[in-house]
Amino acid sequence: MMASQASSAAADAAVELPEDPQELAELTAKVMFDNDPASQALGITLESVAPGEARMSMKVRPDMLNGHATCHGGFIFALADSTFAFACNSRNAATVASGCTIDYLAPGYEGDILTAQAKEYSLAGRTGVYDVQVTNQDGKRIAIFRGRSYRIKGQVVGE
């Protein structure tokens, strides 16, 4: 374990976890986002989080465009996938993706603000199913994503 990881782990251990599910979701999301350079590099912002839900947005930059001058599907997928991750980890149980699919419905363009809204569809035992809708600033549906989650050992905060 590197020194920075050790100090981070020690800091997490000292955190008193909130009993309120909303406060726990917010704390978990803050810790996750602070440790998520991929989402940060894409300019993704966390708009809101609640137990089993998350909302994130991203502005389509020129370097995100494909050869058709539309947003590359990989960036749309990354936004949906990050939002899925925040929703399925919102209860502070370490959770990873076991699979996901996406359907692209319309293109995103340079300057568009894409917003992904993830909602828990099912949670049973260690597995969950989450639906994520991606829209642009006009509310037009850009993509729909379904993620399947699997809870692993540990917590995001306080482990």
N, C-alpha and C positions, 0 to 999 in steps of 0.2 A: 504494500500500500504506500503510495506517495505521501509526502508530508501534507500537501494540500488536501488530499482525500482523507487523511487521518484527522486533520483539524475540522473538516466538513462533517465527518462522521461524529466527532465529539460534539460539535455544535448541534447536530440533529438529535443526538441522544439527550441533550439538555433541554430540548424543546418540549414544553408541556402541550400535549395534543388537545385541541378543543373537543368538547363533547358534542357541540352543535354541528350537525352534518354540513350545513352551509359554510360555517367557519373552517371546518376541516377541509372541505373541497377547495376553498380559497387558499388556504395555507399550502396544501398539496400542489395546487397549480402554480403558486409562486415559486416554490422550490423546484418544480419540474422546469418551468420556463427559464429560471436562472441557470439551469444546467442543460439547456437545449440550444447549443450553438447553431444547429441546422435551421430550426425555425427562425431564430434571430437573424441569421445570414440572409434568409429569404424575405426579411422584413415583415414577417407574420406577427400580428399583435393579438394578444388574448383579450377579447372583449368581455367575456363573462364565463363563469363556471358555476355549476350546481351539481349535486349528487346525480351522476348518470348523464350529465349534459355539459356541453361546452360550446362556445362561439368564438371563432377566430377570423381575422381578416388579413388580406394581403393586397397590396397595390401591384398591378402588372407592370413591370419595368421593361425597358427596351431589350435588356439581356435575357428576358424570359420568353421572347418571341421565337417562333419556329419559321420555317421557310415560306409559310403562308401568311406571315405577319399577324399570326394569332398566338395566344398564350400556349406554349408547349404543354401537352397533357400531363407531363411529369410534374410540372409545378402545381397544376390543379390537384393532382393526386397527392402531392406532398402537403398541401394545405388541408385537404380532407383527412389525410392520415394523421397529421399532427392534432387536428381537432378531435378525431376519434381517440387518440392516445390520452388527451386531457380528460375526455369524458369517462373513459373506462378506468382511469387511475384516480378519479375524483373522490373515491372513498378511502384513499390512502392504502389500498391493497395493491402491491406491485403487480402490474398486468401488462401483458404483451399481446401483439397481434398473432393470431393463428392463421389468418387468411383475410383477404379483402378483395372486393371487386369494385369497378367504377364504370359508369355509363356516362359518356359525354353527350350532352344534349344540345349545346350551342357553344360557339367560340367565345373566348375572352379576348379583349383587345388591350393594346398598350394604354395605360392610364386607368383602366377599369379597377374598381375596388371589388375584389371577390370576397365574399363572406361565406364561411362554412358553419353550419349549425348541426351539431351532433346530438342525437337523442338515443337513450338506451331503449332498445326494443324488447330485449329479454335478458335476464340475469338469473342463472341457475347454477348453483355450485361454483365451480371454477370457470365456467364459460359464460360468455355474453355475446349478444348481437346488438350492433349499433348502426343506425342509419344516419348518414350525413348528407345534407343538401347544400350544394354550393350555388350561390346566386351572385349576380352582379349588383352594382349600385342602384339599378332600376328595378330590382326584384326579379329579374329574368333568371330562370333556372339554367345553370351552366352544366352541372353534373350532379349525379346521385351516386353515392358510395355506400357500400355495406361492409362493415368490418366485423370480424369474429374475434373475440378476445379470449385469452386464457390467463387466469390468475396464477402467478408463480409465488414462491416463498418470499416473504419480506414485505416491507412497507416502503413507501416513497420517503416519508418523513418519520423520524423517531426510531429508527432501527439501530 
